[in-house]
Amino acid sequence: MAFGPSAVVCAALALAFGWAAYHVTTHPRGNPLRKLAGPPVRTLFGSHMPFVLDPAKSPKTHAQYIEKYGRNVRVRGLGPWDDRLLPLDPVSVSHVLKNSAIYEKPWQSRRMISGLIGCGMLAAEGHVHRRQRRVATPAFSIQNLRALVPLVFRKGNELRDKWAELVDKPPTGEEGIEIDVCHWISRATFDVIGLAGKILLCRCAQQLDRSTGFDYHFNAIQNESDELFCAYKEMFEIAITQNNGYRTVLGLYFPILDLLFVSRHRGASKYCLIYFFAQPNERVKTVKRCHAVINRIAGKLIQSKKTWITECEKSGTGGTEKDLLSLLIKSNMATDLSPDQQISDEDILHTINTFMFAGSDTTSLALTWTLLLLARHPEIQTRLRAELLNIMPSTPLSRLTTEEIESLYTILSDHHYLNNVVRESLRLIPPVHSSLRVATRDDEMPTSYPVHLRDGSISDHKSISIQKGDFVHIPIEAFNLDSGIWGDTAWQFDPDRWDHLPEAVASLPGLYSNLLTFSAGPRSCIGMRFSMIEMKTFLYVLLTNFTFAETEKKIFKMNVVLTRPYVSGQGWKGSQCPLLVKKIAS
């Protein structure tokens, strides 16, 4: 019997529908996660994610979940087929983060990240991630990062001078002038990572070929007109300001929708199809345009750097540059690295993009939140400033030699109270709110707390069965704010807590001071030390020159890729953190 094309299409559609129906209705019923206790869902497509992901609600939500359902909670994601594990047990989370080959970032997250900054260390998995990290690790050695300290001080001084100009402009009130510290610190950290990575050297091909021209930078503190700086900022900004949940999810599952470049018609209803698809396609076109600029300029830079390093090695002069890009290329060209362990020029470009995004945005937000917390707690700000002024050298910072600056930072890096303030800020408001993993195979996840079951009983097993394909939601903020671990004052800003930590803190996984802020395990933050250099240096320079106070504007937290500050009633303006800044009387 012959079957026509229409019959084949119908059969294929029926099979696809049956497969989808099975995975939506039947398959989830056998998932072991369904046996765990968890909050109820009142509608078919109800989700717990708005409560788990919103930093305005998540601390209270996590506390309630622990009280009612224990420390390994079943929550729902996008639909009735999407049961997820929310582990609030240190042993369970440590197991997930250590076993990165079993628990990977889901393809949805990787596709979203790689669509923006390429398949760098944030998006890569398996041997690709290991190869990229192996090549990049030498660039982040303590010795190499120490060489960047004078650069960070120079940019801190530049930001200080710029703010001094703003503060001196009339009219200046007794409490100071309002400055959006989030905006300005973001510009400063872009400058730092740009110089540290030498992303920008020169503007034209002739300059790129000059072996002595390695001194160009974003100059973002002074202005925001540089072509590459604008490309990065526009790309990152559109990714976080024009992100609609439903359209983003549809674009991930059906990438063809992102190619349907529909122009938005003025006056179109927000419920019509044109409105629904116009915005994401405008986003895609913007990202592609920014990619073209980045690939053109950074691509020339990579080739120029490789040529320069090769010529230095041939002439026997050796390369003395300590910027991250030079170190990355040298590491990739090392003779003890086999060809199959090297990364391509495209991977180097993706690594550059990753450094730009992760290296500037996270640190600038951490600094912004720290200044806001100090503004809200003037007694802590005053104490820290007094201690920092006591170690200030008699010679102005701008006149210190490289050795004197490095010596000053050695004192700062070991400064007891500064360490406490930085750790407490990173604990209270981690820039990365949470992270998602997916099981690549069946696994038994160990637990240290009793596992509560859906029927009200408590399991006798010291583990939880995980099926291949199950999502595990790592609640970074929840561990940093867990009152069962940090004590009753866990939600308060108290730098002195680090002098008398509860014993339970020692059981927490974390790359830095038993905090999950920089994650843990094989995928922990490679730039943690660099971030510490930036935070401590900028805090030292700014606090010894200015005081910070709150304005009348209410600032709240929102989880938009990272935890960002917004002004109440002005969310459409993007991230803002206005503070009253005043010069310290000399």
C-alpha positions as CSV (number, residue, x, y, z in Angstrom):
1,M,0.0,0.0,0.0
2,A,1.5,3.4,-1.0
3,F,1.3,6.3,1.4
4,G,1.1,9.9,0.1
5,P,3.1,12.8,1.4
6,S,0.1,14.1,3.5
7,A,-0.2,10.7,5.2
8,V,3.6,10.7,6.1
9,V,3.3,14.2,7.5
10,C,0.2,13.3,9.5
11,A,2.0,10.2,10.9
12,A,5.1,12.3,11.8
13,L,2.9,14.8,13.6
14,A,1.0,12.1,15.4
15,L,4.3,10.5,16.6
16,A,5.6,13.9,17.7
17,F,2.4,14.7,19.5
18,G,2.4,11.3,21.2
19,W,6.1,11.7,22.3
20,A,5.3,15.1,23.7
21,A,2.2,13.9,25.5
22,Y,4.1,11.0,27.0
23,H,6.9,13.3,28.4
24,V,4.4,15.8,29.7
25,T,1.8,13.6,31.3
26,T,3.1,10.0,31.8
27,H,6.9,10.1,32.1
28,P,7.0,12.6,35.0
29,R,4.8,10.4,37.2
30,G,7.7,8.0,37.6
31,N,10.2,10.6,38.6
32,P,11.6,9.9,42.1
33,L,11.6,13.7,42.8
34,R,7.7,13.4,43.0
35,K,8.1,11.5,46.2
36,L,9.8,14.5,47.9
37,A,7.9,17.1,50.0
38,G,7.4,20.4,48.4
39,P,5.0,23.4,48.1
40,P,1.7,22.9,46.4
41,V,0.8,24.1,42.9
42,R,-2.7,25.5,42.4
43,T,-2.9,25.6,38.6
44,L,-1.8,23.3,35.8
45,F,1.0,25.6,34.7
46,G,1.8,27.1,38.1
47,S,5.4,27.6,39.0
48,H,7.4,28.2,42.1
49,M,10.2,30.0,40.2
50,P,8.9,33.5,40.8
51,F,9.2,33.0,44.5
52,V,12.5,31.1,44.3
53,L,14.2,33.6,41.9
54,D,13.0,37.0,43.1
55,P,15.5,38.4,45.7
56,A,12.6,40.4,47.1
57,K,10.8,37.1,48.0
58,S,13.5,34.4,48.0
59,P,14.9,34.8,51.5
60,K,11.5,34.4,53.1
61,T,10.6,31.6,50.6
62,H,13.7,29.6,51.3
63,A,13.2,29.9,55.1
64,Q,9.6,28.7,54.8
65,Y,10.5,25.8,52.6
66,I,13.2,24.6,55.1
67,E,10.7,24.8,58.0
68,K,7.9,23.0,56.1
69,Y,9.6,20.6,53.8
70,G,13.1,20.1,55.0
71,R,16.4,20.8,53.2
72,N,15.8,19.0,49.9
73,V,12.6,20.4,48.4
74,R,10.7,19.5,45.3
75,V,9.6,22.6,43.3
76,R,8.0,23.1,39.9
77,G,9.7,24.9,37.0
78,L,8.0,25.8,33.8
79,G,5.2,23.2,33.7
80,P,3.7,20.0,35.1
81,W,6.5,18.0,33.6
82,D,9.2,20.1,35.2
83,D,9.9,18.9,38.7
84,R,13.1,20.3,40.1
85,L,15.2,19.7,43.2
86,L,15.9,22.7,45.4
87,P,18.8,21.4,47.7
88,L,19.3,23.4,50.9
89,D,21.6,20.7,52.3
90,P,25.4,21.5,52.2
91,V,26.3,17.9,51.4
92,S,23.9,17.7,48.5
93,V,25.0,21.0,47.0
94,S,28.7,20.1,47.4
95,H,28.1,16.8,45.6
96,V,26.4,18.6,42.6
97,L,29.2,21.2,42.3
98,K,32.1,18.7,42.7
99,N,30.6,16.4,40.1
100,S,30.4,18.7,37.1
101,A,30.6,15.8,34.7
102,I,27.3,14.5,36.1
103,Y,25.6,17.8,36.7
104,E,26.0,20.2,33.8
105,K,24.5,23.5,32.9
106,P,21.3,22.7,30.9
107,W,21.4,23.2,27.1
108,Q,18.9,26.0,27.4
109,S,21.2,28.0,29.6
110,R,24.2,27.2,27.4
111,R,22.4,28.3,24.3
112,M,21.3,31.6,25.9
113,I,24.8,32.3,27.1
114,S,26.6,31.3,23.9
115,G,24.1,33.3,21.8
116,L,25.4,36.4,23.6
117,I,29.1,35.9,24.3
118,G,30.0,32.6,22.5
119,C,30.9,29.2,23.9
120,G,33.4,30.4,26.5
121,M,33.9,29.0,30.0
122,L,30.5,30.1,31.1
123,A,28.7,28.0,28.4
124,A,31.2,25.2,27.6
125,E,30.9,21.8,29.2
126,G,33.0,18.6,29.4
127,H,36.4,18.5,27.6
128,V,35.8,21.8,25.9
129,H,35.4,23.6,29.3
130,R,38.4,21.7,30.8
131,R,40.6,22.7,27.8
132,Q,39.6,26.3,28.0
133,R,40.1,26.5,31.8
134,R,43.5,24.7,31.5
135,V,44.7,27.3,29.0
136,A,43.3,30.3,31.0
137,T,44.4,29.3,34.5
138,P,48.1,30.4,34.3
139,A,46.9,33.9,33.4
140,F,45.2,34.1,36.8
141,S,48.2,33.1,38.9
142,I,48.9,35.2,42.0
143,Q,52.1,36.6,40.4
144,N,50.4,37.7,37.3
145,L,47.4,39.3,39.1
146,R,49.8,41.2,41.4
147,A,51.3,42.8,38.3
148,L,47.8,44.2,37.6
149,V,47.5,46.0,41.0
150,P,49.1,49.3,39.8
151,L,46.6,49.3,36.9
152,V,43.6,49.0,39.3
153,F,44.9,51.7,41.5
154,R,45.4,54.0,38.5
155,K,41.8,53.5,37.5
156,G,40.6,53.9,41.0
157,N,42.4,57.3,41.1
158,E,40.8,58.2,37.8
159,L,37.3,57.5,39.1
160,R,38.1,59.5,42.3
161,D,39.2,62.5,40.2
162,K,36.1,62.2,38.0
163,W,33.8,62.1,41.0
164,A,35.6,65.0,42.6
165,E,34.9,67.1,39.5
166,L,31.2,66.2,39.8
167,V,31.0,66.9,43.5
168,D,32.7,70.3,43.0
169,K,30.2,71.5,40.4
170,P,27.5,73.7,41.9
171,P,25.0,73.4,43.3
172,T,26.3,71.0,45.9
173,G,24.2,70.4,49.0
174,E,25.5,69.9,52.5
175,E,25.0,66.2,52.2
176,G,26.8,66.0,48.8
177,I,25.7,65.4,45.2
178,E,23.7,62.5,43.9
179,I,25.8,60.1,41.8
180,D,24.6,56.9,40.2
181,V,27.5,54.7,41.6
182,C,26.2,51.7,39.7
183,H,26.7,53.4,36.4
184,W,30.1,54.9,37.2
185,I,31.6,51.8,38.8
186,S,30.5,49.8,35.8
187,R,32.5,52.1,33.5
188,A,35.5,51.8,35.8
189,T,35.5,48.0,35.9
190,F,35.1,48.0,32.1
191,D,38.3,50.1,31.9
192,V,40.1,47.7,34.3
193,I,39.2,44.5,32.5
194,G,39.8,46.1,29.1
195,L,43.4,47.1,30.1
196,A,44.0,43.9,32.0
197,G,42.8,41.8,29.0
198,K,44.2,44.3,26.4
199,I,40.9,43.8,24.5
200,L,41.5,47.2,22.9
201,L,44.9,48.2,21.7
202,C,44.4,50.5,18.8
203,R,41.8,51.8,16.5
204,C,43.2,51.0,13.1
205,A,45.2,48.3,11.3
206,Q,48.4,50.4,11.2
207,Q,48.3,50.8,14.9
208,L,47.5,47.1,15.4
209,D,50.7,46.2,13.6
210,R,52.9,48.5,15.8
211,S,54.7,46.4,18.4
212,T,55.0,49.4,20.8
213,G,51.4,50.5,20.7
214,F,50.0,48.4,23.6
215,D,48.5,51.2,25.5
216,Y,45.0,51.8,24.2
217,H,42.0,51.3,26.5
218,F,38.3,51.9,26.7
219,N,38.7,55.2,28.5
220,A,35.1,54.6,29.7
221,I,35.5,56.7,32.9
222,Q,36.1,59.8,30.8
223,N,33.6,59.1,28.0
224,E,31.4,56.3,26.6
225,S,32.1,56.8,22.9
226,D,34.5,54.0,22.1
227,E,33.3,51.7,19.4
228,L,34.1,48.4,21.2
229,F,33.0,49.6,24.6
230,C,29.6,50.7,23.1
231,A,29.3,47.3,21.4
232,Y,29.8,45.4,24.6
233,K,27.6,47.7,26.7
234,E,24.8,47.7,24.2
235,M,24.9,43.9,23.8
236,F,24.9,43.3,27.6
237,E,22.3,45.9,28.2
238,I,19.8,44.6,25.7
239,A,20.3,41.1,27.0
240,I,19.1,42.2,30.5
241,T,16.6,44.9,29.7
242,Q,14.7,43.3,26.8
243,N,14.3,39.8,28.1
244,N,10.7,38.5,28.0
245,G,10.3,35.1,29.7
246,Y,7.9,33.5,27.3
247,R,9.6,34.8,24.1
248,T,13.0,33.9,25.4
249,V,11.9,30.3,26.1
250,L,10.2,30.0,22.7
251,G,13.4,31.3,21.0
252,L,15.5,28.7,22.8
253,Y,13.3,25.8,21.7
254,F,12.5,27.2,18.3
255,P,15.5,29.3,17.1
256,I,13.9,29.9,13.8
257,L,11.6,32.4,15.5
258,D,14.7,34.6,16.1
259,L,15.2,34.8,12.3
260,L,11.8,36.2,11.6
261,F,12.7,39.8,11.6
262,V,9.4,41.5,12.1
263,S,9.3,45.3,12.4
264,R,7.1,46.6,15.2
265,H,4.3,48.7,14.0
266,R,3.5,51.8,16.0
267,G,0.3,51.4,17.9
268,A,0.3,47.6,17.6
269,S,-1.5,45.8,20.4
270,K,0.8,44.2,22.9
271,Y,-1.3,41.0,22.5
272,C,-0.9,40.7,18.7
273,L,1.7,38.4,17.1
274,I,3.7,41.3,15.7
275,Y,4.2,42.7,19.1
276,F,5.0,39.3,20.6
277,F,7.9,38.6,18.1
278,A,9.2,42.1,17.3
279,Q,11.1,42.8,20.4
280,P,13.2,39.6,20.6
281,N,14.1,40.0,16.9
282,E,15.2,43.5,17.5
283,R,17.4,42.1,20.2
284,V,18.8,39.5,17.9
285,K,19.7,42.1,15.3
286,T,21.3,44.3,17.9
287,V,23.4,41.4,19.2
288,K,24.5,40.4,15.7
289,R,25.5,44.0,15.0
290,C,27.5,44.1,18.2
291,H,29.1,40.8,17.4
292,A,30.3,42.1,14.1
293,V,32.1,45.0,15.8
294,I,33.6,42.7,18.5
295,N,34.8,40.1,16.0
296,R,36.4,42.7,13.8
297,I,38.3,44.6,16.4
298,A,39.1,41.8,18.9
299,G,39.8,39.4,16.0
300,K,42.5,41.8,14.7
301,L,43.9,42.2,18.2
302,I,44.3,38.4,18.7
303,Q,46.1,38.0,15.4
304,S,48.4,41.0,16.2
305,K,49.1,39.6,19.6
306,K,50.0,36.2,18.3
307,T,52.3,37.7,15.7
308,W,54.0,39.9,18.3
309,I,54.6,37.0,20.7
310,T,55.9,34.8,18.0
311,E,58.4,37.5,16.8
312,C,59.5,38.1,20.4
313,E,60.2,34.4,20.9
314,K,62.1,34.2,17.6
315,S,64.3,37.3,18.5
316,G,64.9,36.0,22.0
317,T,63.6,39.2,23.6
318,G,60.7,37.4,25.3
319,G,57.3,38.9,26.0
320,T,57.1,40.9,29.2
321,E,53.4,41.9,28.9
322,K,51.3,40.8,31.9
323,D,47.9,41.5,30.4
324,L,45.4,38.6,30.5
325,L,45.2,38.2,26.7
326,S,48.9,38.0,26.2
327,L,49.1,35.4,29.0
328,L,46.2,33.5,27.6
329,I,47.8,33.3,24.1
330,K,51.2,32.4,25.6
331,S,49.6,29.6,27.6
332,N,47.9,28.3,24.5
333,M,51.2,28.3,22.6
334,A,53.1,26.6,25.3
335,T,55.3,23.7,24.0
336,D,54.2,21.4,26.7
337,L,50.6,21.7,25.6
338,S,49.6,19.1,23.0
339,P,47.7,20.3,19.9
340,D,44.5,18.6,21.1
341,Q,44.7,20.6,24.3
342,Q,45.0,24.0,22.6
343,I,42.1,26.2,21.9
344,S,41.2,27.9,18.7
345,D,41.2,31.7,17.9
346,E,37.4,31.5,18.1
347,D,37.6,30.1,21.6
348,I,40.1,32.8,22.6
349,L,37.6,35.4,21.3
350,H,34.8,33.7,23.3
351,T,37.1,33.7,26.4
352,I,37.6,37.5,25.9
353,N,33.9,38.0,25.8
354,T,33.5,35.9,28.9
355,F,36.1,38.0,30.7
356,M,34.3,41.2,29.6
357,F,30.9,40.1,30.9
358,A,31.8,38.2,34.0
359,G,34.9,40.3,34.9
360,S,33.2,43.7,34.7
361,D,29.5,43.2,35.5
362,T,29.8,41.0,38.6
363,T,32.5,43.0,40.3
364,S,30.8,46.3,39.6
365,L,27.6,45.0,41.1
366,A,29.5,43.7,44.2
367,L,31.1,47.1,44.7
368,T,27.8,48.9,44.2
369,W,26.0,46.8,46.8
370,T,28.9,47.3,49.2
371,L,28.7,51.1,48.9
372,L,24.9,50.9,49.4
373,L,25.3,48.8,52.5
374,L,27.9,51.2,53.9
375,A,25.6,54.1,53.1
376,R,22.8,52.3,55.0
377,H,25.1,51.6,58.0
378,P,27.1,54.9,58.5
379,E,28.7,53.6,61.7
380,I,30.3,50.7,59.8
381,Q,31.4,53.1,57.0
382,T,32.9,55.5,59.5
383,R,34.8,52.8,61.3
384,L,36.2,51.3,58.0
385,R,37.2,54.7,56.7
386,A,39.1,55.5,59.9
387,E,41.0,52.3,59.7
388,L,41.9,52.8,56.1
389,L,43.0,56.4,56.7
390,N,45.4,55.1,59.3
391,I,47.3,53.0,56.7
392,M,47.3,55.8,54.0
393,P,50.8,56.7,53.0
394,S,52.0,60.3,53.4
395,T,52.8,60.4,49.6
396,P,49.7,60.9,47.3
397,L,48.7,57.7,45.5
398,S,49.4,59.2,42.1
399,R,53.1,59.6,43.1
400,L,53.7,56.2,44.5
401,T,56.1,53.9,42.7
402,T,55.0,50.5,41.4
403,E,56.8,48.8,44.4
404,E,55.1,51.2,46.9
405,I,51.7,50.5,45.4
406,E,52.2,46.8,45.5
407,S,53.3,47.1,49.1
408,L,50.2,49.1,49.9
409,Y,48.0,46.5,48.4
410,T,49.7,43.8,50.4
411,I,48.5,45.7,53.5
412,L,45.0,46.1,52.1
413,S,44.7,42.5,51.1
414,D,45.4,41.5,54.7
415,H,43.4,44.3,56.4
416,H,41.2,42.6,58.9
417,Y,38.1,44.8,58.9
418,L,38.2,45.5,55.2
419,N,38.2,41.7,54.7
420,N,35.2,41.4,57.0
421,V,33.2,44.1,55.2
422,V,33.9,42.6,51.8
423,R,33.0,39.1,52.9
424,E,29.9,40.3,54.6
425,S,28.7,42.2,51.5
426,L,29.4,39.2,49.2
427,R,27.5,37.0,51.7
428,L,24.4,39.3,52.0
429,I,24.0,40.2,48.3
430,P,25.8,37.8,46.0
431,P,25.7,39.1,42.4
432,V,24.8,35.6,41.2
433,H,21.6,34.7,42.9
434,S,21.4,31.1,41.9
435,S,22.5,28.5,39.3
436,L,20.8,25.7,37.4
437,R,22.2,22.2,36.7
438,V,20.8,19.1,34.9
439,A,21.7,15.5,35.6
440,T,23.4,13.8,32.6
441,R,22.8,10.4,34.1
442,D,21.0,8.7,37.0
443,D,22.6,9.4,40.3
444,E,22.3,9.0,44.1
445,M,22.7,12.4,45.7
446,P,24.0,12.2,49.3
447,T,22.2,14.1,52.1
448,S,23.2,15.2,55.6
449,Y,19.7,16.2,56.8
450,P,16.5,14.0,57.0
451,V,14.6,13.9,53.7
452,H,11.0,14.8,54.0
453,L,8.6,12.9,51.7
454,R,5.3,14.0,50.1
455,D,3.2,11.7,52.3
456,G,4.5,13.5,55.4
457,S,7.0,10.8,56.4
458,I,10.7,11.0,56.6
459,S,12.9,8.8,54.4
460,D,15.3,6.3,56.0
461,H,17.8,6.7,53.1
462,K,20.7,9.2,53.3
463,S,20.4,10.0,49.6
464,I,18.0,11.1,46.9
465,S,17.5,9.4,43.6
466,I,18.1,11.7,40.6
467,Q,17.0,10.7,37.1
468,K,18.8,11.7,34.0
469,G,17.4,15.0,32.8
470,D,16.3,16.3,36.3
471,F,17.0,19.9,37.0
472,V,18.8,20.9,40.2
473,H,18.5,24.5,41.3
474,I,21.5,25.7,43.3
475,P,20.2,28.5,45.6
476,I,23.4,30.5,46.2
477,E,21.7,33.3,48.1
478,A,19.8,30.9,50.3
479,F,23.0,29.3,51.6
480,N,24.5,32.7,52.3
481,L,21.4,33.8,54.2
482,D,20.5,30.5,56.0
483,S,19.7,31.4,59.6
484,G,20.0,27.8,60.5
485,I,23.7,28.1,59.6
486,W,24.6,31.7,60.1
487,G,22.4,32.4,63.1
488,D,19.4,34.6,63.8
489,T,21.1,37.7,62.4
490,A,21.8,36.1,59.0
491,W,19.8,38.7,57.1
492,Q,21.7,41.6,58.7
493,F,24.8,43.4,57.6
494,D,27.3,42.6,60.4
495,P,31.0,42.5,59.4
496,D,31.9,41.5,62.9
497,R,30.2,38.2,62.6
498,W,33.4,36.9,60.8
499,D,35.2,37.1,64.1
500,H,32.9,34.6,65.8
501,L,31.4,32.4,63.1
502,P,29.0,29.5,64.1
503,E,30.5,26.1,63.7
504,A,28.0,25.1,61.1
505,V,29.5,27.6,58.6
506,A,32.6,25.4,58.2
507,S,30.4,22.7,56.6
508,L,29.3,25.0,53.7
509,P,30.9,24.5,50.3
510,G,32.4,27.5,48.6
511,L,35.5,28.8,46.9
512,Y,35.7,31.9,49.1
513,S,35.3,31.9,52.9
514,N,32.6,29.2,52.9
515,L,30.4,31.3,50.6
516,L,28.8,30.1,47.4
517,T,29.2,33.6,45.9
518,F,32.0,32.4,43.7
519,S,30.6,28.9,43.4
520,A,32.7,25.8,44.2
521,G,34.2,22.8,42.4
522,P,35.6,22.5,38.9
523,R,33.4,25.4,37.6
524,S,34.1,27.9,40.4
525,C,35.0,31.4,39.4
526,I,38.4,31.6,37.9
527,G,38.6,35.4,38.4
528,M,37.9,35.4,42.1
529,R,41.3,36.8,43.1
530,F,41.1,39.5,40.4
531,S,37.7,40.5,41.7
532,M,39.1,40.8,45.2
533,I,41.9,43.1,44.0
534,E,39.4,45.4,42.3
535,M,37.0,45.5,45.3
536,K,39.5,46.2,47.9
537,T,41.4,48.8,45.9
538,F,38.3,50.7,44.8
539,L,36.9,50.7,48.3
540,Y,40.2,52.0,49.7
541,V,40.4,54.8,47.1
542,L,36.8,55.9,47.3
543,L,36.2,55.6,51.1
544,T,39.4,57.6,51.9
545,N,38.1,60.4,49.7
546,F,34.3,60.4,49.9
547,T,31.4,59.8,52.3
548,F,28.3,58.0,51.0
549,A,24.7,58.4,52.2
550,E,21.3,57.2,51.0
551,T,19.0,59.5,48.9
552,E,15.3,59.6,49.4
553,K,14.9,57.1,46.5
554,K,14.0,53.6,47.4
555,I,16.4,51.0,45.9
556,F,15.4,47.4,45.5
557,K,17.0,44.2,44.2
558,M,15.9,42.4,41.0
559,N,17.4,39.2,39.6
560,V,18.0,40.1,35.9
561,V,20.8,37.7,34.9
562,L,22.6,39.1,38.0
563,T,21.2,40.7,41.1
564,R,20.9,44.4,40.2
565,P,19.8,47.5,41.9
566,Y,16.8,49.4,40.6
567,V,15.0,52.6,41.8
568,S,11.4,52.1,42.8
569,G,9.1,53.5,40.1
570,Q,12.0,53.9,37.6
571,G,12.6,50.3,36.6
572,W,12.4,51.3,32.9
573,K,15.6,53.2,33.3
574,G,17.6,50.1,34.0
575,S,20.0,49.4,36.9
576,Q,20.6,52.4,39.1
577,C,22.0,53.0,42.6
578,P,22.0,56.8,43.3
579,L,23.9,57.8,46.5
580,L,24.8,61.1,48.0
581,V,28.5,61.5,47.6
582,K,30.5,64.1,49.5
583,K,34.2,64.9,49.7
584,I,36.0,64.3,52.9
585,A,37.3,67.6,54.4
586,S,41.1,67.7,54.0
